[in-house]
Amino acid sequence: MELLLLLHVRGSDFTGSLASSKPHTLAPPSVPRLCFVLSQTFLTSEPHYQRACDGKTVGACLDRNGLRPARYWRTIDNVVYVASEVGVLPMDESKVVMKGRLGPGMMITVDLESGQVYENTEVKKIVASSNPYKKWLIENMRTIKPVNFLSSTAMDNETILRHQQAFGYSSEDVQMVIETMAAQGKEPTFCMGDDIPLAVLSQKPHMLYDYFKQRFAQVTNPAIDPLREGLVMSLEVNIGKRGNILEVGPQNAAQVILSSPVLNEGELDALMKDHHLNPQVLHTFFDIQKGIHGSIDKAIKQLCEAADDAVRNGSQLLVLSDRSEELEPTRPAIPILLAVGAVHQHLIQNGLRMSASIVADTAQCFSTHQFACLIGYGASAVCPYLALETCRNGV
């Protein structure tokens, strides 16, 4: 609601503001998609049913998951009702001339001056015709097409094992998580009799990700994933500088679209070759031989300063990498989750976060939980190069 008010106060028409305030499902074939792509780069898609009015137009819209009920009726005496359920109001069915329900991402508006009712496709056609969105999309937006995975390993067996040990992989991680996912193409499942103590209470060493797990989440919403819910959910990721959502224009479309936040080596290489992004690789190692001057705290500050300088010099893509041809015992890698979070927060504090995307090129990621943590703490995409090498080596 706050975004809707902001857009409207800054001069957007009510219908356009309402349409831009929530991410949408796939637009109808007759509606250019860019006007909805532009808003999706800024928005979340929590369950939401929104109603609003500016005195001239009243409208309602549903989030793209459609997890809130909304039904509408129009009667012969030109009254439009929108409510959560059938039967909320006493209704003479003989007077109903139009009725329906708002599905995922759908809208309905009523022009109070003319009495015209606009249903979902009509509303979106009006919004889409307000600017040359299709032209902006064709001229400015780039797409990285999926690249085939490498068929052979780039490291020998001994080097792979050395990297796995250096980055905290256990034999269980390799056999029960990585190889299982590679062989079955889905997240591994385990029994519910897990009595391993929480990381914060454990006497064993843990990766940083483990401290972001909890025993039980009191959430009853059903699981949603892009495989079964392709109409209302997407894994697409936008890479590059975000334009000002309050100033709609072709500059907002100058981004790279990825079909998934999980990258292989070929897709990362394609991103690195995009000269519009001016990508910069920032290595995430610290040197313990330097004592306090080489501490992890100092290294993180230097990493943040390097990221700041890169963005101010025009880089729209920061690649945080722990990739190294030769591992050195005295130069361990900063936990990638810590590095991503630190750079993310530093750029926010300096007003630069919307000017660049963060990609993690890391050996420290192999499970769905770890991907989720990295994306939640600021990464737009992740290239898990060691996990991919492990798959090629063992499957």
C-alpha positions as CSV (number, residue, x, y, z in Angstrom):
1,M,0.0,0.0,0.0
2,E,2.9,2.4,0.8
3,L,4.4,1.8,-2.7
4,L,1.0,2.5,-4.3
5,L,0.7,5.8,-2.4
6,L,4.3,6.8,-3.3
7,L,3.8,6.0,-7.0
8,H,0.5,7.9,-7.1
9,V,1.8,10.9,-5.3
10,R,4.7,11.1,-7.7
11,G,2.4,11.5,-10.6
12,S,1.5,8.0,-11.9
13,D,-2.1,7.5,-12.8
14,F,-4.0,5.4,-10.4
15,T,-4.4,2.3,-12.6
16,G,-0.7,2.2,-13.5
17,S,0.2,2.7,-9.8
18,L,-2.0,-0.2,-8.8
19,A,-0.6,-2.4,-11.5
20,S,3.0,-1.6,-10.6
21,S,2.5,-2.1,-6.8
22,K,2.5,-5.9,-7.0
23,P,4.4,-8.5,-9.1
24,H,2.3,-10.1,-11.8
25,T,1.9,-13.5,-13.3
26,L,2.8,-14.0,-17.0
27,A,1.0,-11.2,-18.8
28,P,-1.7,-12.1,-21.4
29,P,-0.2,-12.7,-24.9
30,S,-1.7,-9.4,-26.2
31,V,0.0,-7.4,-23.4
32,P,3.7,-6.3,-23.6
33,R,5.5,-7.9,-20.7
34,L,8.0,-5.1,-19.9
35,C,5.6,-2.9,-17.9
36,F,5.3,-5.8,-15.4
37,V,9.0,-6.9,-15.7
38,L,10.1,-3.4,-14.6
39,S,8.1,-3.6,-11.4
40,Q,9.1,-7.2,-10.6
41,T,12.7,-6.2,-10.0
42,F,11.7,-4.2,-6.9
43,L,8.9,-6.1,-5.4
44,T,8.2,-9.1,-3.2
45,S,5.3,-11.5,-3.7
46,E,3.9,-12.1,-0.2
47,P,0.2,-13.2,-0.1
48,H,-1.8,-10.0,-0.5
49,Y,-5.2,-8.7,-1.5
50,Q,-5.2,-4.9,-2.1
51,R,-8.1,-2.5,-2.5
52,A,-7.6,1.2,-3.2
53,C,-9.4,4.4,-4.4
54,D,-8.3,7.8,-5.5
55,G,-11.8,9.4,-5.6
56,K,-12.1,8.8,-9.3
57,T,-11.2,5.2,-9.7
58,V,-11.5,2.2,-7.4
59,G,-9.7,-1.0,-7.9
60,A,-8.6,-4.3,-6.4
61,C,-5.7,-6.7,-7.2
62,L,-4.4,-10.0,-6.0
63,D,-0.8,-11.1,-5.5
64,R,0.6,-13.4,-8.2
65,N,0.3,-16.5,-6.0
66,G,-3.4,-16.0,-5.6
67,L,-3.5,-17.2,-2.0
68,R,-6.2,-14.7,-0.9
69,P,-9.8,-15.1,-2.0
70,A,-11.5,-12.3,-3.9
71,R,-14.8,-12.5,-5.8
72,Y,-16.7,-9.7,-7.6
73,W,-20.3,-9.1,-8.9
74,R,-21.9,-6.3,-11.0
75,T,-25.6,-5.8,-10.7
76,I,-28.1,-4.4,-13.2
77,D,-28.3,-1.2,-11.2
78,N,-24.6,-0.6,-11.8
79,V,-23.2,-1.5,-8.4
80,V,-20.0,-3.5,-8.2
81,Y,-19.3,-5.6,-5.1
82,V,-15.9,-7.1,-4.3
83,A,-15.6,-9.4,-1.3
84,S,-13.6,-12.4,0.0
85,E,-16.4,-14.9,-0.3
86,V,-19.7,-15.6,-2.0
87,G,-22.5,-14.9,0.4
88,V,-20.9,-12.1,2.3
89,L,-23.7,-9.8,1.3
90,P,-27.3,-10.6,0.5
91,M,-27.6,-10.6,-3.3
92,D,-30.5,-11.0,-5.7
93,E,-29.0,-13.3,-8.3
94,S,-31.6,-12.1,-10.9
95,K,-29.9,-8.7,-10.8
96,V,-26.3,-9.9,-11.3
97,V,-25.1,-9.2,-14.9
98,M,-21.4,-10.0,-14.3
99,K,-19.5,-12.0,-11.8
100,G,-16.1,-13.7,-11.4
101,R,-13.1,-14.1,-9.2
102,L,-9.7,-12.6,-9.1
103,G,-7.1,-15.2,-9.9
104,P,-3.3,-15.0,-9.3
105,G,-2.1,-11.5,-10.3
106,M,-5.5,-10.4,-11.6
107,M,-7.1,-6.9,-11.2
108,I,-10.4,-5.1,-11.6
109,T,-11.0,-1.4,-11.6
110,V,-14.1,0.8,-11.8
111,D,-14.1,4.3,-13.2
112,L,-16.5,6.1,-10.9
113,E,-17.1,9.0,-13.3
114,S,-18.0,7.0,-16.4
115,G,-19.3,3.9,-14.6
116,Q,-17.1,1.7,-16.7
117,V,-15.8,-1.6,-15.3
118,Y,-12.5,-2.9,-16.5
119,E,-11.5,-6.5,-15.9
120,N,-8.0,-7.9,-15.7
121,T,-7.0,-8.0,-19.4
122,E,-8.6,-4.6,-20.2
123,V,-6.8,-3.0,-17.2
124,K,-3.4,-4.4,-18.3
125,K,-3.9,-3.3,-21.9
126,I,-4.5,0.2,-20.8
127,V,-1.4,0.2,-18.6
128,A,0.7,-1.4,-21.3
129,S,-0.3,1.1,-24.0
130,S,0.7,4.1,-21.9
131,N,4.4,3.7,-22.9
132,P,6.4,2.0,-25.7
133,Y,7.4,-0.9,-23.3
134,K,8.0,-3.4,-26.1
135,K,10.4,-1.1,-27.9
136,W,12.3,-0.5,-24.6
137,L,12.5,-4.2,-24.0
138,I,13.9,-5.1,-27.4
139,E,16.5,-2.3,-27.4
140,N,17.8,-2.5,-23.9
141,M,17.2,-5.9,-22.1
142,R,19.7,-8.7,-22.7
143,T,19.2,-12.4,-21.9
144,I,21.8,-15.0,-20.9
145,K,20.6,-18.2,-22.4
146,P,21.2,-21.4,-20.4
147,V,24.7,-22.9,-21.2
148,N,25.3,-26.7,-21.2
149,F,27.2,-28.0,-18.2
150,L,30.8,-29.1,-18.7
151,S,31.1,-32.8,-19.4
152,S,34.6,-33.3,-17.8
153,T,36.3,-32.1,-14.7
154,A,38.7,-29.1,-14.7
155,M,40.5,-30.4,-11.6
156,D,42.1,-33.8,-10.9
157,N,40.8,-36.0,-8.1
158,E,43.5,-34.9,-5.6
159,T,42.9,-31.2,-6.2
160,I,39.1,-31.7,-5.8
161,L,39.6,-33.6,-2.5
162,R,42.0,-30.9,-1.3
163,H,39.4,-28.1,-2.1
164,Q,36.6,-30.1,-0.4
165,Q,38.7,-30.4,2.8
166,A,39.7,-26.7,2.7
167,F,36.1,-25.5,2.3
168,G,34.5,-27.8,4.9
169,Y,32.9,-30.6,2.8
170,S,32.3,-33.8,4.7
171,S,31.9,-37.3,3.1
172,E,28.2,-37.1,4.1
173,D,27.8,-33.8,2.3
174,V,29.3,-35.3,-0.9
175,Q,27.5,-38.6,-0.8
176,M,24.1,-37.7,0.7
177,V,23.6,-34.2,-0.6
178,I,25.6,-33.3,-3.7
179,E,25.7,-36.7,-5.4
180,T,22.1,-37.4,-4.5
181,M,20.9,-34.1,-6.0
182,A,23.0,-34.7,-9.1
183,A,21.7,-38.2,-9.6
184,Q,18.0,-37.5,-8.8
185,G,17.6,-33.9,-9.8
186,K,15.8,-33.0,-6.6
187,E,16.5,-31.9,-3.0
188,P,17.4,-34.9,-0.8
189,T,15.0,-35.8,2.0
190,F,15.9,-37.2,5.4
191,C,14.1,-38.7,8.3
192,M,12.5,-36.5,11.0
193,G,14.5,-38.1,13.8
194,D,17.3,-35.6,13.6
195,D,18.9,-35.2,17.0
196,I,21.9,-33.1,15.9
197,P,22.2,-30.1,18.2
198,L,21.8,-26.6,16.8
199,A,25.1,-25.1,15.5
200,V,25.1,-22.5,18.3
201,L,24.9,-25.3,20.9
202,S,27.2,-27.8,19.2
203,Q,30.8,-28.6,20.2
204,K,31.6,-29.5,16.6
205,P,32.8,-26.9,14.0
206,H,30.1,-25.7,11.6
207,M,29.8,-23.7,8.4
208,L,28.3,-20.3,8.9
209,Y,25.1,-21.3,7.1
210,D,24.3,-23.8,9.9
211,Y,23.7,-21.0,12.3
212,F,20.7,-19.9,10.2
213,K,18.7,-23.0,10.7
214,Q,15.8,-23.5,13.1
215,R,14.1,-26.6,14.4
216,F,10.5,-25.8,13.5
217,A,8.9,-23.1,11.5
218,Q,5.3,-22.5,12.5
219,V,4.0,-21.8,9.0
220,T,1.0,-23.6,7.4
221,N,1.2,-22.2,3.9
222,P,1.7,-25.0,1.4
223,A,5.0,-25.3,-0.3
224,I,5.2,-23.5,-3.7
225,D,7.9,-24.1,-6.3
226,P,8.5,-23.0,-9.9
227,L,8.1,-26.5,-11.3
228,R,4.5,-27.0,-10.2
229,E,3.5,-23.3,-10.1
230,G,5.1,-22.1,-13.4
231,L,2.3,-19.7,-14.1
232,V,2.6,-17.7,-10.9
233,M,6.3,-18.1,-10.0
234,S,9.6,-17.7,-11.7
235,L,13.3,-18.1,-10.9
236,E,14.3,-15.3,-13.3
237,V,16.9,-12.9,-12.0
238,N,17.7,-9.4,-13.1
239,I,21.4,-8.4,-13.2
240,G,22.7,-4.9,-13.4
241,K,21.8,-1.4,-12.3
242,R,18.2,-0.8,-11.2
243,G,16.6,2.4,-12.5
244,N,14.4,4.6,-10.5
245,I,10.9,3.0,-10.3
246,L,9.4,6.5,-9.9
247,E,10.8,7.5,-13.4
248,V,9.6,5.0,-15.9
249,G,11.8,4.9,-19.0
250,P,14.1,2.8,-21.2
251,Q,16.9,2.9,-18.7
252,N,14.9,0.7,-16.4
253,A,15.1,-2.1,-19.0
254,A,18.9,-2.0,-19.4
255,Q,19.5,-5.2,-17.5
256,V,20.5,-8.8,-18.0
257,I,17.9,-11.6,-17.4
258,L,19.0,-15.0,-16.1
259,S,16.6,-17.9,-16.1
260,S,17.8,-19.0,-12.7
261,P,20.0,-17.7,-9.8
262,V,22.1,-20.9,-10.0
263,L,24.9,-20.5,-12.6
264,N,27.3,-22.9,-14.1
265,E,30.8,-21.9,-15.3
266,G,29.6,-21.1,-18.9
267,E,26.8,-18.8,-17.7
268,L,29.2,-17.0,-15.4
269,D,31.7,-16.6,-18.2
270,A,28.9,-15.1,-20.4
271,L,28.1,-12.6,-17.7
272,M,31.8,-11.7,-17.3
273,K,31.9,-10.9,-21.1
274,D,29.0,-8.4,-20.9
275,H,30.8,-5.1,-21.3
276,H,27.7,-3.1,-20.3
277,L,27.9,-4.6,-16.8
278,N,31.6,-3.8,-16.5
279,P,32.0,-6.8,-14.1
280,Q,34.6,-6.7,-11.4
281,V,36.0,-9.8,-9.6
282,L,36.7,-9.3,-5.8
283,H,38.7,-12.1,-4.2
284,T,37.6,-13.0,-0.7
285,F,40.8,-14.3,1.0
286,F,42.6,-13.0,4.1
287,D,46.3,-13.5,5.1
288,I,46.8,-14.8,8.6
289,Q,50.6,-14.3,8.3
290,K,50.1,-10.6,8.6
291,G,48.7,-11.0,12.1
292,I,46.2,-8.3,13.1
293,H,46.7,-6.4,9.8
294,G,45.6,-9.5,7.9
295,S,42.7,-10.4,10.1
296,I,39.3,-11.3,8.7
297,D,37.9,-8.1,10.1
298,K,40.4,-6.0,8.1
299,A,39.9,-8.2,5.0
300,I,36.1,-7.6,5.1
301,K,36.6,-3.8,5.4
302,Q,39.0,-3.9,2.5
303,L,36.6,-6.0,0.5
304,C,33.8,-3.5,1.2
305,E,36.0,-0.6,0.2
306,A,37.0,-2.3,-3.1
307,A,33.3,-3.0,-3.8
308,D,32.5,0.7,-3.1
309,D,35.2,1.9,-5.5
310,A,34.2,-0.5,-8.2
311,V,30.6,0.6,-8.2
312,R,31.5,4.3,-8.1
313,N,33.7,3.6,-11.1
314,G,30.8,2.2,-13.1
315,S,30.7,-1.5,-12.3
316,Q,27.2,-3.0,-12.4
317,L,28.3,-6.5,-11.4
318,L,30.5,-7.5,-8.4
319,V,31.7,-11.1,-8.5
320,L,32.8,-12.2,-5.0
321,S,35.1,-15.2,-5.6
322,D,37.0,-17.7,-3.5
323,R,38.3,-19.4,-6.6
324,S,42.1,-20.0,-6.6
325,E,44.4,-22.1,-8.6
326,E,46.6,-22.9,-5.6
327,L,45.2,-23.1,-2.1
328,E,47.5,-21.6,0.6
329,P,47.2,-22.7,4.3
330,T,48.0,-19.1,5.3
331,R,45.3,-17.5,3.0
332,P,41.9,-19.0,3.9
333,A,38.7,-17.7,2.4
334,I,36.3,-15.4,4.2
335,P,33.0,-17.3,4.7
336,I,31.1,-16.3,1.5
337,L,27.9,-15.7,3.3
338,L,29.7,-13.2,5.5
339,A,31.4,-11.6,2.5
340,V,28.1,-11.2,0.6
341,G,26.2,-9.8,3.6
342,A,29.0,-7.3,4.4
343,V,29.2,-6.0,0.9
344,H,25.4,-5.9,0.6
345,Q,25.0,-3.8,3.8
346,H,28.0,-1.5,3.0
347,L,26.5,-0.6,-0.4
348,I,23.1,0.1,1.2
349,Q,24.6,2.4,3.8
350,N,26.5,4.3,1.1
351,G,23.5,4.6,-1.3
352,L,25.0,2.4,-4.0
353,R,23.1,-0.9,-3.6
354,M,20.8,-0.3,-6.6
355,S,23.7,0.5,-8.8
356,A,25.1,-3.1,-9.0
357,S,24.3,-6.8,-8.5
358,I,26.3,-9.2,-6.5
359,V,27.2,-12.7,-7.8
360,A,29.0,-15.3,-5.6
361,D,31.5,-17.5,-7.4
362,T,32.2,-19.9,-4.5
363,A,33.2,-23.4,-3.4
364,Q,31.3,-22.8,-0.2
365,C,27.8,-23.6,-1.5
366,F,26.2,-27.0,-2.3
367,S,22.8,-27.3,-0.6
368,T,19.5,-25.6,-1.2
369,H,19.7,-24.0,2.3
370,Q,23.1,-22.5,1.5
371,F,21.8,-21.1,-1.8
372,A,18.8,-19.6,0.0
373,C,21.1,-18.0,2.6
374,L,23.3,-16.3,0.0
375,I,20.3,-15.0,-2.0
376,G,18.6,-13.8,1.2
377,Y,21.7,-11.9,2.2
378,G,22.2,-10.1,-1.0
379,A,23.5,-12.3,-3.8
380,S,21.6,-12.2,-7.1
381,A,23.1,-15.4,-8.4
382,V,25.6,-18.1,-7.3
383,C,28.1,-20.2,-9.2
384,P,28.9,-23.2,-7.0
385,Y,32.0,-24.3,-8.9
386,L,33.3,-26.9,-6.5
387,A,29.9,-28.5,-6.1
388,L,29.7,-28.8,-9.9
389,E,33.2,-30.3,-10.0
390,T,32.2,-32.7,-7.3
391,C,29.2,-33.8,-9.4
392,R,31.3,-34.3,-12.5
393,N,33.9,-36.3,-10.5
394,G,31.5,-38.6,-8.7
395,V,28.4,-39.1,-10.8
